[in-house]
Every structure is written in structure tokens, then in C-alpha cells.
Amino acid sequence: MDLDSWDELSAGGGNTAGVIQMGADHSLTLEQSGEANLFRSAQFNFNNSINASQNGFANNITAIQRGSGNKASITQTGDYNNVLMHQAGFNNYTEISQLGGFNVAELTQLGENNSAYIIQNGYGLSVSVIQSGNQNVQIEQSN
């Protein structure tokens, strides 16, 4: 029995979503209300979840989850923001929010029990984080 699910609400024009779910009990909720936004995700193994939203223009999210019990919540409100997130392991948690424009957030979580909170509230900001197990990071940038 396939218990994977994903929902998309895309009110803008030219938004694209590509989703792969392999395994069971994955969930994905996506809302793209701007224009020309691109969302790609791949979920493998069991019980991974992504809650994503893009409200601006030409934002890009790539989210990959391998393992089990990984959770991600991603929000981009401005224009031309880019998120690349990769979770490989168990019980990792990510929350990324980029409210301005032209921001880049790259996050890799390896192992288990990592937590990351990233907020970039301005323009042209960039952050890259690699976590390798039982680590917590909180980054907040504003300009």
C-alpha cells in the first residue's frame, strides 16, 4: 500500500513542481502563488515530510530527503531566492525562511538528530551549512 502524499496549490503562472516519493509514509505540502517558481523534491525511505511555500517570482527549492523521520519547512516570500536542502539520516529538522530577494541557503544534514533554523531577511545574503549528527545551528541574517 502506498501511503505517500503530496498536495500543491499553485495560483501564479508558470510555476513548476517535480516530486519523487519512494518508500512509504512521506508527506509534502507545497504552495506556490507567485510566478516562475520551481520546486523539486525527492523523498526516499520512510516517514519524511516537507512543507514548502514560495510567494514571489523565480524562486527555486531543491529538497532531498534520504532516511526516515526527516522534517523540513521552507518559506520564500521575495524574488530570486534559492534553497538547496539535503537530509540524509534520521530525525533531522530544518526550517528555512528567506523573506527578501536574491538569497541563497544551502543546507546538508548527515546522520541523525540535527536541527537547523535559518532566516535571511534581506537581499543578496548567502549561507552554507553542513551538519554531521546531533548538532544544532541557528543563523539569522538581516540587511
C-alpha positions in Angstrom: 0.0 0.0 0.0 1.4 3.4 -1.0 0.9 5.9 1.8 2.9 8.8 0.3 1.0 12.0 -0.3 1.6 15.5 -1.7 -0.6 18.5 -2.2 0.1 21.5 -4.4 -1.7 24.8 -4.6 -0.2 26.9 -7.4 -2.1 30.1 -8.0 0.5 32.0 -10.1 1.6 31.5 -13.6 4.5 29.3 -14.9 5.2 27.6 -11.6 6.7 24.1 -11.8 6.9 21.2 -9.4 8.7 17.9 -9.7 8.2 15.3 -7.0 9.6 11.8 -6.4 8.5 9.8 -3.4 9.9 6.3 -2.9 9.2 4.3 0.3 6.2 4.9 2.5 4.5 7.5 4.7 6.1 10.6 3.1 4.2 13.8 3.0 4.7 17.0 1.1 2.6 20.2 1.1 3.6 22.9 -1.4 2.0 26.3 -2.2 3.4 28.5 -5.0 1.4 31.6 -5.5 3.9 33.8 -7.4 5.2 33.3 -10.9 8.0 31.2 -12.5 8.8 29.4 -9.2 10.5 26.0 -9.4 10.2 23.2 -6.8 12.0 19.9 -6.9 12.0 17.2 -4.3 12.9 13.6 -3.8 11.9 11.6 -0.7 13.3 8.1 0.0 12.9 5.5 2.7 10.1 6.3 5.3 8.2 9.0 7.1 9.8 12.1 5.7 7.9 15.4 5.4 8.3 18.7 3.6 6.1 21.8 3.9 7.2 24.4 1.4 5.9 27.8 0.2 7.1 30.3 -2.4 5.2 33.5 -2.9 7.5 35.6 -5.1 9.0 35.4 -8.5 11.6 33.0 -9.9 12.3 31.2 -6.6 13.9 27.8 -6.6 13.7 25.0 -4.0 15.5 21.7 -4.3 14.8 19.4 -1.3 16.2 15.8 -1.0 15.4 13.5 2.0 17.0 10.1 2.4 16.4 8.1 5.6 13.5 8.3 8.0 11.8 10.9 10.1 13.3 13.9 8.5 11.3 17.1 8.5 11.6 20.4 6.6 9.7 23.6 6.5 10.8 26.1 3.8 9.3 29.6 3.1 10.4 32.1 0.5 8.5 35.3 0.1 10.7 37.5 -2.1 12.1 37.1 -5.6 15.0 35.1 -7.0 15.7 33.1 -3.8 17.4 29.7 -3.9 17.3 26.9 -1.4 19.2 23.6 -1.7 18.5 21.2 1.2 19.7 17.6 1.6 18.8 15.5 4.6 20.5 12.0 4.8 19.9 10.2 8.0 17.2 10.1 10.7 15.2 12.6 12.6 16.7 15.7 11.1 14.8 19.0 11.2 15.2 22.1 9.0 13.3 25.4 9.0 14.5 27.9 6.4 12.8 31.3 5.8 14.0 33.9 3.2 11.9 37.0 3.1 14.0 39.2 0.9 15.4 38.6 -2.6 18.4 37.1 -4.3 19.3 35.0 -1.2 20.9 31.6 -1.2 20.7 28.9 1.5 22.4 25.6 1.2 22.0 23.0 4.0 23.2 19.5 4.3 22.3 17.3 7.3 24.0 14.0 7.6 23.5 11.5 10.4 20.7 12.0 12.9 19.1 14.5 15.3 20.4 17.6 13.5 18.4 20.9 13.8 18.8 23.9 11.7 17.0 27.3 11.7 18.0 29.8 9.0 16.3 33.2 8.5 17.6 35.7 5.9 15.6 38.8 6.0 17.4 41.0 3.4 18.8 40.9 -0.1 21.8 39.1 -1.6 22.5 37.0 1.5 24.1 33.6 1.4 24.6 30.8 3.9 26.0 27.3 3.6 25.8 24.7 6.5 26.9 21.1 6.8 25.8 19.1 9.9 27.1 15.7 10.6 25.0 14.4 13.6 23.5 15.7 16.8 24.2 19.3 16.0 22.1 22.4 16.3 22.6 25.6 14.3 20.6 28.9 14.2 21.6 31.6 11.7 19.8 34.8 11.3 21.0 37.5 8.8 19.4 40.8 8.0 20.4 43.9 6.0 
